[in-house]
Amino acid sequence: MQSKINIQENILNNLRQLPPKNQQEVLEFTEKLRQRVETTPERLTIRQIAKLPLAQRHEYLAQFIPQTAQDFHNDPELTEFAVLDTAEWDTGND
C-alpha cells in the first residue's frame, strides 16, 4: 500500500496533467467526498457502544433508529416477523 504522501503526490501529479475543465470536475468530486466524510457518523463497534455511558449510548444509537425502522418495514427478511406483532396465534395447545 502506498504511503499517504505518495498518494497525495500522485493525485497532484495527475491533477496537474488534466485540462482546467477536468480539474474543476476533480475539485467538485473531492468537495462532495469531503462533505460526505464530514457528515457520516463515526461507526462504533458493539463493544465500543457497550462501553459508553448509558446516556451517550442512547444518543449514539438514536441516529440509527429511523433507518432501522424503515428497514424493518421494507426488508422482506424482516417484515415476515411483523405478523408476530398483530396476528393472534392458535397453537392448538390451549
C-alpha positions in Angstrom: 0.0 0.0 0.0 1.2 3.5 -0.8 2.0 5.9 1.9 -0.2 9.0 2.4 2.5 11.3 1.0 2.9 9.1 -2.2 -0.9 9.1 -2.7 -1.1 12.8 -2.4 1.8 13.3 -4.7 0.3 11.0 -7.3 -3.0 12.8 -7.1 -1.4 16.2 -7.5 0.7 15.0 -10.4 -2.3 13.6 -12.2 -4.3 16.7 -11.5 -1.7 19.0 -13.0 -1.8 17.0 -16.2 -5.5 17.5 -16.6 -7.1 20.3 -18.6 -8.8 23.0 -16.5 -12.3 21.7 -17.2 -11.3 18.3 -15.8 -9.5 19.9 -12.8 -12.9 21.6 -12.0 -14.6 18.1 -12.0 -11.9 16.8 -9.7 -12.4 19.7 -7.4 -16.2 19.2 -7.3 -15.8 15.5 -6.7 -13.4 16.0 -3.8 -15.6 18.6 -2.2 -18.6 16.2 -2.4 -16.4 13.4 -1.0 -15.2 15.6 1.9 -18.7 16.7 2.7 -19.8 13.0 2.8 -17.0 12.2 5.2 -17.8 15.1 7.4 -21.5 14.2 7.7 -21.0 10.4 8.1 -21.2 9.5 11.7 -18.3 7.5 13.2 -19.2 3.8 13.3 -18.5 2.2 16.6 -18.2 -1.5 17.3 -20.7 -3.2 19.5 -18.1 -3.4 22.2 -17.3 0.3 21.9 -21.1 1.1 22.2 -21.4 -1.1 25.2 -18.6 0.7 27.0 -20.3 4.1 26.6 -22.3 5.6 29.5 -26.0 4.8 29.1 -27.0 8.4 28.0 -24.2 8.5 25.4 -25.1 5.1 24.2 -28.8 6.1 23.7 -27.7 9.3 22.0 -25.4 7.4 19.6 -27.9 4.8 18.7 -30.7 7.3 18.2 -29.3 8.3 14.8 -29.8 4.8 13.5 -33.4 4.3 14.6 -35.2 5.9 11.6 -33.2 3.7 9.1 -33.7 0.6 11.2 -37.5 1.2 11.4 -37.6 1.7 7.6 -35.6 -1.5 7.1 -38.0 -3.4 9.4 -41.0 -2.3 7.3 -39.4 -2.7 3.9 -37.0 -5.6 4.0 -38.8 -8.9 3.3 -36.5 -10.8 5.6 -37.5 -8.5 8.5 -41.2 -7.9 7.6 -42.1 -11.5 8.0 -41.7 -11.0 11.7 -44.2 -8.2 11.7 -47.0 -10.7 11.6 -46.0 -11.8 15.1 -47.0 -8.3 16.4 -50.5 -8.4 15.1 -51.7 -11.9 14.5 -53.4 -14.0 17.1 -51.9 -17.4 17.2 -53.7 -20.6 17.6 -51.1 -23.1 18.7 -53.6 -25.9 19.3 -52.2 -26.3 22.8 -54.8 -24.1 24.7 
